[in-house]
Amino acid sequence: MKNYVEWADRKMMIDLRNKYCTLYKNEDGSMFYIEPVFYQGLETFKSLRGKDFQKILDEMDRIVHKNGLVVFTGDSKNPITFVDDNVKVIYLEITDITDKLNIFLQDTNFQGDYVD
């Protein structure tokens, strides 16, 4: 569990079942987990697309407030965060957020050297 600077203004919760992930709680009661692999991806976007970094954080906040509980994971098919089956939760990877915002790490218009 790590206290990330991006969410220093949020209340960090202790979840002993998920000691490798960090759980934060917002003032409205909504909560979110940050898995280490997700954070690595977020840092990659910060270093390569720094001007878009705040947009990504804002979209994450919007999603959390809308859904109540979100796990930001490295792999939505195989998350490391355990959440009880009867709890409504959504799992999102970094590209689920960035693709929606049209923020990509590679230039989608790149033609390369071989253009017809």
Secondary structure, 3 states (H helix, E strand, C coil): CCCCHHHCCCEEECCHHHCCCEEEECCCCCEEEECHHHHHHHHHHHHHCHHHHHHHHHHHHHHHHHHCEEEECCCCCCCCCCCCCCCCCEEECHHHHHHHCCCCCCCCCCCCCCCC
